[in-house]
Amino acid sequence: MNFGEAINAMKDGKRIRRKGWGTLWLASNNSEYIYLGIDNAAFDKGHPWTPSQTELMAEDWEIKPEPQKANNDRNGLLYLSLLMLFFALGDLRKEKDEYSPFNG
């Protein structure tokens, strides 16, 4: 992707970077400034950034992918399974206590 496409993506609220930048991303805080910041950091406290001629001409710009949302169906099933196990163990413990020789 070229710099113009990357800037348009940033105007739409996306974070951009060049391949090889690691955890450094560029973002805009809806002002006239572009900020350089570290992934998952508050960009309003980032460092102002100005592109070099090399960066303006580069074709290796990329958009930060959106984080994947958790699968609520699978999470709900896991929660239900754990809840059922919790109650089943509680019933087994209760049953064991009823037949215990230590119960007066």
C-alpha positions in Angstrom: 0.0 0.0 0.0 1.3 3.5 -0.8 1.5 6.4 1.6 -1.6 8.1 0.2 -3.7 5.0 0.8 -2.3 4.6 4.3 -3.1 8.3 5.2 -6.7 7.8 4.0 -6.9 4.7 6.3 -5.5 6.7 9.2 -8.1 9.4 8.6 -10.7 6.7 9.0 -9.3 5.9 12.5 -6.9 3.1 11.6 -3.3 2.8 12.7 -0.7 2.5 10.1 3.0 1.5 9.8 5.6 0.4 7.4 6.6 -3.3 7.4 9.4 -3.9 9.7 8.5 -1.2 12.2 7.6 -3.9 14.9 5.3 -2.4 17.5 5.5 1.2 16.3 2.3 2.6 14.7 1.2 5.9 13.4 -2.2 7.4 14.4 -4.0 10.7 14.3 -5.9 12.1 17.2 -8.4 13.9 14.9 -6.2 16.9 14.7 -3.7 18.1 12.2 -0.9 16.0 13.8 0.3 12.5 13.2 1.7 10.6 16.2 4.2 7.8 16.4 3.4 5.5 19.3 3.9 2.0 20.6 1.2 -0.6 20.1 -1.7 -0.4 22.6 -0.4 2.9 24.0 -2.3 6.2 24.3 -1.5 8.0 21.1 -2.5 11.4 22.4 0.8 11.3 24.4 2.8 9.9 21.5 5.5 11.7 19.6 4.7 14.0 16.7 6.0 12.5 13.4 6.9 13.9 10.1 7.5 11.5 7.1 10.8 11.5 5.2 11.0 11.4 1.4 11.7 7.7 1.6 8.6 7.1 3.7 6.5 9.2 1.3 7.5 7.1 -1.7 7.4 3.7 0.1 4.9 1.0 -1.1 5.1 -1.2 2.1 2.6 0.6 4.3 0.1 -1.5 6.2 -3.0 -1.1 8.3 -3.1 -2.5 11.8 -5.6 -5.4 11.8 -8.6 -5.2 14.0 -8.5 -7.4 17.1 -10.5 -10.5 16.7 -13.7 -10.5 18.8 -14.2 -13.4 21.2 -16.5 -16.1 20.1 -19.4 -15.5 22.6 -21.1 -18.8 21.7 -18.0 -20.8 22.6 -17.3 -18.6 25.7 -20.9 -19.1 26.9 -20.7 -22.9 26.4 -17.4 -23.0 28.4 -19.1 -21.0 31.2 -22.1 -23.3 31.2 -19.9 -26.4 31.3 -17.9 -25.0 34.3 -21.1 -24.1 36.1 -22.5 -27.5 35.6 -19.2 -29.1 36.9 -19.3 -26.9 39.9 -22.8 -28.0 40.9 -22.0 -31.6 40.1 -19.0 -31.6 42.4 -21.1 -29.9 45.1 -23.7 -32.6 44.8 -21.0 -35.4 45.0 -19.5 -33.8 48.1 -22.9 -33.5 49.8 -23.6 -37.1 49.0 -20.3 -38.2 50.3 -20.9 -36.3 53.6 -24.3 -38.0 54.1 -22.6 -41.5 54.2 -19.6 -40.4 56.2 -19.0 -42.4 59.4 -18.0 -39.1 61.0 -21.5 -37.7 60.7 -23.1 -38.2 64.1 
